[in-house]
Amino acid sequence: MKTITIKGLSDLPDAAEELLAEAQARQATIIAFHGAMGAGKTTLVKEMCRQLGIDPQEVNSPSFAIVNVYRPATETARGTGPETVYHFDFYRIRSVEEAFDFGYEEYFFSGNLCLVEWPEKIGELIPEDALNVRLTIVDEDTRTLEIED
């Protein structure tokens, strides 16, 4: 397990860069973010998307929509990352059947990057080769990010 300590927002770009590099090295297209409410899952996703060329103003938690679709703003950015990023928030989902109802398979098996918040809500549907990341609150400003093997 790889552990990264984030001691404030200034550490976020390095943590996001390391996480994206790890996902690329493992050829992981699904990153599952585990952590308590307020741990910084959406904030980390926003920084990752920024590094992929997506306007961070467009990135927000898809709590009510379940999935948001982002595309890099420039051709240059598209050349260095995925053409499309799917950002899921399963916090409000009540059953695995709801994931089937909106067609999660089309997203998860598209080959595009899927960033998944609250994956435990659909645990059995998360592929085994997903990159699991755990964010833990240490104090008001500090988080630990654990990337599972």
C-alpha positions as CSV (number, residue, x, y, z in Angstrom):
1,M,0.0,0.0,0.0
2,K,1.3,3.4,-0.9
3,T,0.5,6.3,1.6
4,I,0.5,10.0,0.7
5,T,0.1,12.6,3.4
6,I,-1.8,15.7,2.2
7,K,-1.1,18.5,4.7
8,G,-3.2,21.2,3.0
9,L,-4.5,22.3,-0.3
10,S,-1.0,23.1,-1.5
11,D,-0.1,19.4,-1.4
12,L,-3.1,18.4,-3.5
13,P,-1.5,18.9,-7.0
14,D,1.3,16.5,-6.1
15,A,-1.0,13.9,-4.6
16,A,-3.3,14.1,-7.6
17,E,-0.4,13.8,-10.0
18,E,0.9,10.7,-8.1
19,L,-2.5,9.1,-8.2
20,L,-2.9,9.7,-11.9
21,A,0.5,8.2,-12.5
22,E,-0.3,5.2,-10.5
23,A,-3.6,4.7,-12.4
24,Q,-1.7,5.0,-15.7
25,A,1.0,2.6,-14.6
26,R,-1.6,0.0,-13.6
27,Q,-3.8,0.8,-16.7
28,A,-6.7,1.3,-14.3
29,T,-9.7,3.1,-15.8
30,I,-11.7,2.9,-12.6
31,I,-10.6,4.7,-9.5
32,A,-12.8,4.1,-6.4
33,F,-12.6,6.8,-3.7
34,H,-13.4,5.5,-0.2
35,G,-13.7,7.9,2.7
36,A,-16.0,9.7,5.1
37,M,-18.1,12.6,4.2
38,G,-15.8,15.7,4.1
39,A,-12.6,13.6,3.6
40,G,-11.9,15.5,0.3
41,K,-13.0,13.0,-2.3
42,T,-14.6,15.6,-4.6
43,T,-11.7,18.1,-4.0
44,L,-9.2,15.4,-5.1
45,V,-11.3,14.5,-8.1
46,K,-11.5,18.2,-9.1
47,E,-7.6,18.5,-8.9
48,M,-7.2,15.3,-11.0
49,C,-9.6,16.6,-13.6
50,R,-7.7,20.0,-13.7
51,Q,-4.5,18.1,-14.4
52,L,-6.3,16.3,-17.3
53,G,-7.2,19.6,-18.9
54,I,-10.8,19.9,-17.6
55,D,-11.9,23.2,-16.3
56,P,-12.2,22.7,-12.5
57,Q,-15.2,25.1,-12.4
58,E,-17.1,22.4,-14.3
59,V,-16.3,19.7,-11.7
60,N,-18.7,19.2,-8.9
61,S,-20.2,16.3,-6.9
62,P,-22.8,14.5,-9.0
63,S,-24.8,13.6,-5.9
64,F,-28.2,14.1,-7.5
65,A,-27.3,13.3,-11.1
66,I,-25.2,10.2,-10.1
67,V,-22.8,10.8,-12.9
68,N,-21.2,13.9,-14.5
69,V,-19.4,13.8,-17.8
70,Y,-16.3,15.9,-18.3
71,R,-14.2,16.5,-21.4
72,P,-10.8,18.2,-21.6
73,A,-11.1,21.8,-22.8
74,T,-8.2,21.6,-25.4
75,E,-7.0,19.2,-28.0
76,T,-3.5,19.3,-26.3
77,A,-5.0,18.1,-23.0
78,R,-6.9,15.3,-24.8
79,G,-3.6,14.1,-26.2
80,T,-2.2,13.5,-22.7
81,G,-5.2,11.9,-21.0
82,P,-8.6,10.4,-21.5
83,E,-11.0,11.9,-24.0
84,T,-13.8,11.6,-21.5
85,V,-13.9,11.4,-17.7
86,Y,-17.0,10.0,-15.9
87,H,-17.4,11.2,-12.3
88,F,-19.8,9.1,-10.1
89,D,-21.2,9.8,-6.7
90,F,-23.2,6.8,-5.4
91,Y,-24.0,8.3,-2.0
92,R,-27.7,8.6,-2.6
93,I,-28.1,5.3,-4.4
94,R,-30.3,2.9,-2.4
95,S,-29.6,-0.4,-4.2
96,V,-27.3,-2.0,-6.7
97,E,-30.4,-2.3,-9.0
98,E,-30.3,1.5,-9.4
99,A,-26.8,1.3,-10.9
100,F,-28.1,-1.2,-13.4
101,D,-31.1,1.0,-14.2
102,F,-28.9,3.9,-15.3
103,G,-26.6,1.6,-17.3
104,Y,-23.4,1.8,-15.2
105,E,-21.8,-0.9,-17.5
106,E,-21.7,1.5,-20.5
107,Y,-19.6,3.8,-18.4
108,F,-17.4,1.3,-16.5
109,F,-16.5,-0.7,-19.5
110,S,-16.1,2.2,-22.0
111,G,-12.4,2.4,-21.5
112,N,-12.7,5.9,-20.3
113,L,-11.6,7.1,-16.9
114,C,-14.3,6.6,-14.2
115,L,-13.8,8.4,-10.9
116,V,-16.2,6.8,-8.3
117,E,-17.2,8.3,-5.0
118,W,-19.0,6.1,-2.5
119,P,-18.1,2.8,-4.3
120,E,-19.2,0.8,-1.3
121,K,-22.8,1.5,-2.2
122,I,-22.3,-0.7,-5.3
123,G,-19.4,-2.8,-4.0
124,E,-20.0,-5.9,-6.0
125,L,-20.1,-4.0,-9.3
126,I,-16.7,-2.4,-8.9
127,P,-14.3,-4.4,-11.1
128,E,-11.4,-6.2,-9.3
129,D,-8.9,-4.3,-11.3
130,A,-10.2,-0.9,-10.1
131,L,-7.7,1.3,-8.2
132,N,-9.0,1.6,-4.7
133,V,-8.0,4.8,-2.8
134,R,-8.8,5.6,0.8
135,L,-8.9,9.2,2.1
136,T,-8.8,9.5,5.9
137,I,-9.3,12.7,7.9
138,V,-6.3,13.3,10.2
139,D,-7.2,16.9,11.3
140,E,-8.9,19.9,9.8
141,D,-6.2,20.4,7.1
142,T,-4.5,17.0,6.9
143,R,-5.6,13.9,5.0
144,T,-3.9,10.6,4.3
145,L,-4.4,9.0,0.9
146,E,-3.8,5.3,0.8
147,I,-3.5,3.6,-2.6
148,E,-4.2,-0.1,-2.2
149,D,-2.0,-2.7,-3.9
